[in-house]
Amino acid sequence: MKKVMDIIKTTTGGEVDRKHVRRVLSKLGIELTDSEFFKLMESLSFDNDDKIFKNRLIESVTSLQGGKVDSNNLDTVLDNMGIKLSNTELQDLKQSMNVGVDDKISLQTLMQKLKDFTGEKIEPSDVPSILEKLHIELTEKELEELMKRLPVDETGKLYSNRLLKNLKDLKMGKIKKANLHSSLENMGLKLSMEEFAEVADNLETDGE
């Protein structure tokens, strides 16, 4: 039973009492004005014990128009929200955002940039079907090596852009020549005609 409860806590983030919502948000590094906080509270669905799951609270606050986070504590804020980034990813994310004179970042801007940066969350079991849609063929050994390199979050999911980045870094797999252009675009690679021709000459394809 304890194992089941531990899994539930990991998945939901545990429960937050209504009277502790503001304090929890403060610990997460999220700042709301009084009006933003009241608007948030009106949108939350508490259970009969006046509690809500932490992950649902975070989902609600990040979907609101408003809120700020301190750019100097960005790594802590993301970590508290269950978002794990490498140091390189964190630095790249910071450089992609405009920080105000007060060193604050709009919560909405942060979440949008983060989504653009990491891509959608996907199930590891969906990776083979995603590769198929990209027209990328991997051997069983290559797929196994790829999966070893893909970090998952505390809910067991991974980010789609990390999948694409690792595919590019590992330089493995085959792409059908007829689908080469669309596959490269799906991997976020926008090439000129000359660059595309060079890749087509050097990339391993199956000739179809």
C-alpha positions in Angstrom: 0.0 0.0 0.0 2.9 2.4 0.8 4.3 1.8 -2.6 1.0 2.7 -4.2 0.7 5.9 -2.2 4.3 6.8 -3.1 3.5 6.4 -6.8 0.3 8.5 -6.3 2.3 11.3 -4.6 4.9 11.3 -7.3 2.2 11.5 -10.0 0.1 14.2 -8.3 2.7 16.0 -6.3 0.8 15.5 -3.1 -2.1 17.5 -1.7 -2.3 21.2 -0.9 -4.7 22.7 1.6 -6.8 25.7 0.4 -5.3 27.9 3.1 -1.8 27.0 2.1 -2.0 27.7 -1.6 -0.3 31.1 -1.6 2.5 29.8 0.6 3.0 26.8 -1.7 3.2 29.1 -4.7 5.7 31.3 -3.0 7.9 28.3 -2.2 7.6 27.3 -5.9 9.0 30.8 -6.8 5.7 32.0 -8.4 4.6 35.5 -7.6 1.0 36.6 -8.1 -0.7 40.0 -7.5 -3.8 39.9 -5.2 -6.2 40.1 -8.1 -4.3 37.2 -9.9 -4.4 35.1 -6.7 -8.2 35.7 -6.2 -8.8 34.8 -9.9 -6.7 31.6 -9.4 -8.6 30.6 -6.3 -11.9 31.0 -8.1 -10.7 28.6 -10.9 -9.5 25.9 -8.6 -11.5 22.7 -7.8 -10.9 21.7 -4.2 -12.2 18.3 -2.9 -14.5 17.9 0.1 -11.6 18.4 2.5 -10.6 21.7 0.8 -7.5 20.2 -0.8 -6.2 20.0 -4.3 -3.4 18.0 -5.9 -0.2 20.1 -6.3 0.2 19.2 -10.0 -3.3 20.4 -10.7 -2.6 23.6 -8.8 0.5 24.1 -11.0 -1.4 23.4 -14.2 -4.0 26.0 -13.2 -1.6 28.7 -12.3 0.5 28.3 -15.4 -2.6 28.6 -17.6 -3.6 31.9 -16.0 -2.9 35.3 -17.7 -0.4 36.7 -15.1 2.2 35.7 -12.5 5.9 36.2 -12.5 9.1 34.3 -11.6 12.5 35.6 -10.6 15.0 34.9 -13.4 17.8 34.4 -10.9 15.9 31.5 -9.4 14.7 29.9 -12.6 16.4 26.6 -12.0 14.8 26.3 -8.6 11.4 27.3 -10.0 11.5 24.7 -12.8 12.8 22.0 -10.4 9.9 22.7 -8.0 7.5 22.4 -10.9 8.9 19.0 -11.7 10.7 20.2 -14.9 14.2 18.9 -15.1 16.7 20.6 -17.5 20.4 20.1 -18.0 22.7 23.1 -17.3 23.1 23.7 -21.0 19.3 23.5 -21.6 18.7 26.0 -18.7 21.3 28.5 -20.0 19.8 28.2 -23.6 16.3 28.8 -22.1 17.4 31.9 -20.2 19.1 33.4 -23.2 16.0 33.0 -25.3 13.8 35.1 -23.0 13.6 38.9 -22.4 14.1 39.6 -18.7 12.5 42.8 -17.2 14.5 45.4 -15.3 13.3 43.8 -12.1 14.8 40.5 -13.2 11.3 39.0 -13.4 9.9 36.9 -16.2 6.2 36.6 -17.1 5.0 33.1 -16.1 3.1 32.8 -19.3 6.1 33.7 -21.4 8.2 31.2 -19.4 5.8 28.4 -20.0 5.5 29.2 -23.8 9.2 29.4 -24.2 9.7 26.2 -22.2 7.2 24.4 -24.5 8.9 25.7 -27.6 12.2 24.7 -26.1 11.4 21.2 -24.9 8.4 20.3 -27.1 5.5 18.2 -26.0 5.7 15.6 -23.3 5.4 12.1 -24.7 5.3 8.5 -23.5 8.5 6.5 -24.0 6.3 3.7 -25.5 5.3 6.2 -28.3 8.8 6.7 -29.5 8.7 4.0 -32.2 5.5 5.3 -33.7 6.9 8.9 -33.7 10.0 7.7 -35.5 7.8 6.0 -38.0 5.9 9.2 -38.7 9.3 11.0 -39.2 10.2 8.2 -41.7 13.2 7.3 -39.6 14.2 3.7 -39.4 16.3 2.4 -36.5 17.6 -1.1 -35.8 16.7 -2.6 -32.5 20.2 -1.9 -31.2 20.0 1.7 -32.3 16.6 2.2 -30.7 17.9 0.7 -27.4 20.8 3.1 -27.4 18.5 6.0 -28.1 16.2 5.1 -25.3 19.1 4.9 -22.9 20.0 8.5 -23.6 16.6 9.9 -23.2 15.9 11.3 -19.7 12.4 11.0 -18.3 10.7 13.2 -15.8 9.3 12.1 -12.4 6.1 10.9 -14.2 8.0 8.7 -16.6 7.5 11.0 -19.7 10.1 12.6 -21.9 10.3 15.7 -24.1 9.8 15.4 -27.9 12.6 17.9 -28.7 15.1 15.8 -26.7 14.2 12.9 -28.8 14.9 14.8 -32.0 18.2 16.3 -30.5 19.5 12.9 -29.5 18.6 11.5 -32.9 20.7 14.3 -34.5 23.6 13.9 -32.1 23.8 10.1 -32.4 23.7 10.3 -36.2 22.1 6.9 -36.6 19.2 5.4 -38.4 18.1 5.5 -42.0 15.7 7.9 -43.8 13.8 7.1 -46.9 15.2 9.3 -49.6 11.7 10.2 -50.9 10.8 11.5 -47.4 14.2 13.1 -46.6 13.0 16.8 -46.9 9.9 16.4 -44.7 11.9 14.3 -42.1 14.5 17.0 -41.8 11.9 19.7 -41.4 10.1 17.6 -38.7 13.5 17.4 -36.9 13.6 21.2 -36.9 16.3 21.5 -39.6 15.5 24.2 -42.1 18.1 23.9 -45.0 18.8 25.8 -48.1 18.6 23.9 -51.4 22.5 23.7 -51.4 22.6 22.4 -47.8 19.8 19.9 -48.5 21.7 18.5 -51.6 24.8 18.1 -49.5 23.0 16.3 -46.8 21.3 14.0 -49.3 24.7 13.1 -50.7 26.2 12.3 -47.4 23.3 10.9 -45.2 22.7 7.2 -45.2 19.3 6.5 -46.9 17.7 3.4 -48.3 17.6 4.8 -51.8 13.8 4.8 -52.1 
